[in-house]
Amino acid sequence: MSIKQSIKKILPEQVWKLASDRYWEWYNRDRHLMARIFSPEWMRNKAQLETWRNKFEGQRCFIVGNGPSLKQTDLSKLVDEFTFGMNRIYLAFDQYDFMTSCLVSVNDMVLEQCHEEMRALDLPKFVTWRSRKYFEASSDTMFLDTDYTLPEDFNGDATGRLFEGNTVTYVSLQLAYFMGFKEAILIGVDHNYVTKGPANTPVTSQGEDPNHIVPNYFGKGFRWQLPDLEGSERAYHMAKQAYQADGRRILDATVGGKLTVFPKAAYEDLFKEGESLNE
């Protein structure tokens, strides 16, 4: 019997739960907040983030998911658009001859396994403050104070705390709001996984990945967590409300996507004359 099991057996259930909850609050949130308060690196990072505030006010952007539907999406049309890429989207850059304007990643498992690949990318990167042991703040690498603890909320100020909303797409929507975009358009956000199981369960891939644009995205041997689609939908509703309250909007142009929170748009129609907010 482990020390943890022995202590749990001795302590009353309520006392154990209280101690366990407090430990995870410290581990998931408080220790990173303390490091932020006293870190000169965070202050330099915050100043760099400020250069992005309202940088694209009134324009539109595309938030590019990693779903298989991207194979049916003409990515060449995005050449003159600002695009948010997420996690391992860079694995598709060469194959599909495109590159996103920036990269956003906050998942601990992804960052642990992929930080070296991400550091080598020649584009602006926004990563969680929890990953600071893998990255150094710079003009092209910025930290976001993200977490997955309560409260569940939407924050349009990326220099503050951002709730992760069970999906990096939600973090990207908050970042887009901070940058001043009036319209955020989702593509490749299929909201549908072939691999099934309890939300947030850690798994290790046994073969090619059927859930993303390229088969090696979470390929054999890669450790990842099953999605929490219900949790992400709660977050998407908060994003929709925040955008609408400020006269902005989020559209979903994912080909065949299963998400029903946002108004749908036909991808090809977004590039017809007069449709672009950037013109």
C-alpha positions as CSV (number, residue, x, y, z in Angstrom):
1,M,0.0,0.0,0.0
2,S,1.4,3.4,-1.0
3,I,1.8,6.3,1.4
4,K,-1.1,8.1,-0.3
5,Q,-3.4,5.1,0.1
6,S,-2.4,4.8,3.8
7,I,-3.2,8.4,4.5
8,K,-6.4,8.3,2.6
9,K,-7.5,5.2,4.7
10,I,-6.8,7.0,8.0
11,L,-8.3,10.4,7.2
12,P,-12.1,11.0,7.2
13,E,-13.4,11.2,3.6
14,Q,-14.4,14.9,4.0
15,V,-10.9,15.8,5.4
16,W,-9.2,13.9,2.5
17,K,-11.3,15.7,-0.1
18,L,-10.6,19.1,1.4
19,A,-6.9,18.4,1.4
20,S,-6.9,16.9,-2.1
21,D,-8.9,19.9,-3.5
22,R,-6.5,22.3,-1.9
23,Y,-3.5,20.5,-3.2
24,W,-4.8,20.6,-6.8
25,E,-5.7,24.3,-6.5
26,W,-2.1,24.9,-5.5
27,Y,-0.7,22.6,-8.3
28,N,-3.0,23.8,-11.1
29,R,-3.3,27.5,-10.3
30,D,-1.8,29.1,-7.2
31,R,1.9,28.1,-7.8
32,H,1.8,29.5,-11.3
33,L,0.1,32.7,-10.1
34,M,2.7,33.2,-7.4
35,A,5.5,32.7,-10.0
36,R,3.8,35.3,-12.2
37,I,3.6,37.9,-9.5
38,F,7.3,37.7,-8.6
39,S,8.7,37.0,-12.1
40,P,10.6,39.6,-14.1
41,E,10.0,37.4,-17.1
42,W,6.3,37.7,-16.7
43,M,6.5,41.5,-16.7
44,R,8.6,41.5,-19.9
45,N,6.1,39.0,-21.3
46,K,3.1,41.2,-20.4
47,A,4.7,44.2,-22.1
48,Q,5.1,42.1,-25.3
49,L,1.5,41.0,-25.1
50,E,0.4,44.6,-24.9
51,T,1.8,45.2,-28.4
52,W,-1.0,42.9,-29.6
53,R,-3.9,44.6,-27.9
54,N,-6.4,45.9,-30.5
55,K,-3.7,45.5,-33.2
56,F,-6.3,44.3,-35.7
57,E,-9.3,46.3,-34.6
58,G,-12.3,45.9,-36.8
59,Q,-10.8,43.2,-39.0
60,R,-11.6,39.5,-39.3
61,C,-9.6,36.4,-38.6
62,F,-9.8,32.7,-39.1
63,I,-9.3,30.2,-36.2
64,V,-8.0,27.0,-37.8
65,G,-8.9,23.8,-36.0
66,N,-7.2,20.5,-36.7
67,G,-10.1,18.4,-37.8
68,P,-10.2,16.1,-40.9
69,S,-12.6,18.6,-42.5
70,L,-9.6,20.8,-43.4
71,K,-8.8,18.3,-46.1
72,Q,-12.0,19.5,-47.8
73,T,-11.1,23.2,-47.2
74,D,-9.2,25.3,-49.7
75,L,-6.5,26.6,-47.4
76,S,-4.9,28.6,-50.2
77,K,-7.6,31.2,-49.8
78,L,-6.2,32.1,-46.4
79,V,-3.0,33.6,-47.7
80,D,-4.0,37.2,-47.0
81,E,-6.0,36.5,-43.8
82,F,-4.8,36.5,-40.2
83,T,-5.0,32.9,-39.0
84,F,-4.7,31.3,-35.6
85,G,-3.2,27.8,-35.7
86,M,-3.4,25.5,-32.7
87,N,-1.3,22.7,-31.2
88,R,0.3,20.5,-34.0
89,I,-1.3,22.2,-37.0
90,Y,2.2,22.8,-38.2
91,L,2.4,19.2,-39.3
92,A,0.1,20.1,-42.1
93,F,2.0,23.2,-43.3
94,D,4.2,21.4,-45.9
95,Q,1.5,19.0,-47.1
96,Y,-1.1,21.6,-47.6
97,D,1.2,24.5,-48.6
98,F,0.0,27.0,-46.0
99,M,1.1,28.5,-42.7
100,T,-0.9,30.1,-40.0
101,S,-0.1,33.6,-38.8
102,C,0.5,32.4,-35.2
103,L,0.3,29.3,-33.0
104,V,-1.6,28.8,-29.8
105,S,-1.0,25.9,-27.4
106,V,-2.0,25.4,-23.8
107,N,-2.4,21.6,-23.3
108,D,0.2,20.2,-20.9
109,M,0.6,16.9,-22.7
110,V,1.0,18.5,-26.1
111,L,3.5,21.0,-24.9
112,E,5.6,18.4,-23.0
113,Q,5.9,16.2,-26.1
114,C,6.1,18.9,-28.8
115,H,7.9,22.0,-27.3
116,E,11.1,21.4,-29.3
117,E,9.1,21.4,-32.6
118,M,7.2,24.5,-31.6
119,R,10.3,26.4,-30.6
120,A,11.7,25.8,-34.1
121,L,8.7,27.4,-35.8
122,D,9.3,30.8,-37.3
123,L,6.0,32.4,-36.3
124,P,4.6,34.1,-33.2
125,K,3.7,31.6,-30.5
126,F,1.3,31.9,-27.6
127,V,1.7,29.2,-24.9
128,T,0.5,28.7,-21.4
129,W,2.5,30.1,-18.5
130,R,2.6,26.6,-17.1
131,S,5.0,25.6,-19.9
132,R,7.6,28.3,-19.0
133,K,10.3,25.6,-18.3
134,Y,10.2,24.7,-22.1
135,F,10.1,28.3,-23.5
136,E,11.6,31.7,-22.9
137,A,9.6,34.9,-23.4
138,S,10.6,36.8,-26.5
139,S,9.2,38.9,-29.3
140,D,7.8,35.7,-30.9
141,T,7.1,33.6,-27.9
142,M,4.5,34.9,-25.4
143,F,3.0,33.3,-22.3
144,L,-0.7,33.3,-21.5
145,D,-1.9,32.8,-17.9
146,T,-4.3,30.0,-18.7
147,D,-5.9,27.4,-16.5
148,Y,-8.7,24.9,-16.4
149,T,-9.9,25.6,-12.8
150,L,-13.0,27.6,-11.8
151,P,-14.4,30.1,-12.5
152,E,-15.5,29.4,-16.0
153,D,-15.6,32.8,-17.7
154,F,-14.6,34.7,-20.8
155,N,-11.8,37.3,-20.6
156,G,-11.1,39.7,-23.4
157,D,-7.8,40.8,-21.8
158,A,-5.0,38.3,-22.6
159,T,-2.7,39.9,-20.1
160,G,-4.9,38.5,-17.3
161,R,-6.1,35.0,-16.5
162,L,-7.8,33.1,-19.3
163,F,-10.0,30.1,-18.7
164,E,-9.1,27.3,-21.1
165,G,-12.7,26.1,-21.6
166,N,-11.7,22.5,-22.3
167,T,-10.3,23.5,-25.8
168,V,-7.5,25.6,-27.1
169,T,-10.0,27.0,-29.6
170,Y,-11.7,28.9,-26.7
171,V,-8.3,30.4,-25.7
172,S,-7.8,31.5,-29.3
173,L,-11.3,33.2,-29.3
174,Q,-10.3,35.2,-26.2
175,L,-7.0,36.1,-27.8
176,A,-8.7,37.2,-31.0
177,Y,-11.0,39.4,-29.0
178,F,-8.0,40.9,-27.2
179,M,-6.4,41.7,-30.6
180,G,-9.5,43.6,-31.7
181,F,-10.9,41.3,-34.3
182,K,-14.5,42.0,-35.0
183,E,-15.2,38.7,-36.7
184,A,-13.7,35.3,-35.8
185,I,-14.4,32.5,-38.3
186,L,-13.9,28.9,-37.3
187,I,-12.7,26.3,-39.8
188,G,-11.6,22.7,-39.1
189,V,-13.4,22.7,-35.8
190,D,-15.2,19.4,-36.5
191,H,-16.4,18.9,-32.9
192,N,-16.5,15.2,-33.5
193,Y,-14.1,12.5,-32.5
194,V,-13.9,8.9,-33.8
195,T,-12.1,7.9,-30.6
196,K,-14.6,7.6,-27.8
197,G,-14.4,7.5,-24.0
198,P,-14.8,9.6,-20.8
199,A,-13.9,13.2,-21.1
200,N,-10.3,14.2,-20.2
201,T,-9.2,10.5,-19.9
202,P,-5.4,10.2,-20.7
203,V,-4.8,7.8,-23.6
204,T,-1.9,6.7,-25.7
205,S,-2.4,6.3,-29.5
206,Q,-2.0,2.8,-30.8
207,G,-1.8,3.8,-34.5
208,E,-2.7,6.5,-37.0
209,D,-4.8,9.4,-35.8
210,P,-8.4,9.4,-37.4
211,N,-9.4,12.6,-35.5
212,H,-7.1,15.2,-37.1
213,I,-6.0,16.5,-40.5
214,V,-2.8,14.4,-40.6
215,P,-2.5,10.8,-39.4
216,N,0.6,11.5,-37.3
217,Y,-1.0,14.4,-35.4
218,F,-1.5,12.2,-32.4
219,G,0.2,9.2,-34.0
220,K,1.3,5.9,-32.5
221,G,2.8,6.4,-29.0
222,F,1.5,9.9,-28.5
223,R,-0.1,10.7,-25.1
224,W,-3.2,12.8,-25.2
225,Q,-6.6,13.4,-23.4
226,L,-10.0,12.6,-24.8
227,P,-12.0,15.7,-25.5
228,D,-14.7,17.2,-23.3
229,L,-17.2,18.3,-26.0
230,E,-19.9,19.3,-23.5
231,G,-17.4,21.4,-21.5
232,S,-16.2,23.1,-24.6
233,E,-19.7,23.9,-25.7
234,R,-20.3,25.7,-22.4
235,A,-17.2,27.8,-23.2
236,Y,-18.3,28.5,-26.7
237,H,-21.6,29.9,-25.5
238,M,-19.7,32.3,-23.3
239,A,-17.6,33.4,-26.2
240,K,-20.7,33.9,-28.4
241,Q,-22.3,36.0,-25.7
242,A,-19.2,38.2,-25.2
243,Y,-18.7,38.8,-28.9
244,Q,-22.4,39.7,-29.4
245,A,-22.4,42.0,-26.5
246,D,-19.6,44.0,-28.1
247,G,-21.1,44.1,-31.6
248,R,-18.8,41.4,-32.8
249,R,-19.5,37.9,-34.1
250,I,-18.2,34.4,-34.4
251,L,-19.0,32.3,-37.5
252,D,-18.5,28.6,-38.1
253,A,-17.4,27.8,-41.6
254,T,-16.2,24.2,-40.8
255,V,-17.1,21.9,-43.6
256,G,-19.6,19.4,-42.2
257,G,-18.8,20.3,-38.6
258,K,-21.0,19.1,-35.8
259,L,-20.8,22.2,-33.6
260,T,-24.1,24.0,-33.4
261,V,-23.3,27.0,-31.1
262,F,-22.4,29.5,-33.7
263,P,-24.1,30.7,-36.9
264,K,-23.0,28.7,-40.0
265,A,-21.2,30.2,-43.0
266,A,-20.3,28.7,-46.3
267,Y,-16.5,28.9,-46.5
268,E,-16.3,29.7,-50.2
269,D,-18.8,32.5,-49.8
270,L,-16.5,34.3,-47.3
271,F,-14.1,35.2,-50.1
272,K,-16.6,36.7,-52.5
273,E,-16.2,40.4,-53.2
274,G,-17.6,42.5,-50.4
275,E,-17.6,39.7,-47.9
276,S,-14.3,40.5,-46.2
277,L,-14.2,42.8,-43.2
278,N,-10.5,43.4,-43.9
279,E,-11.1,45.2,-47.2
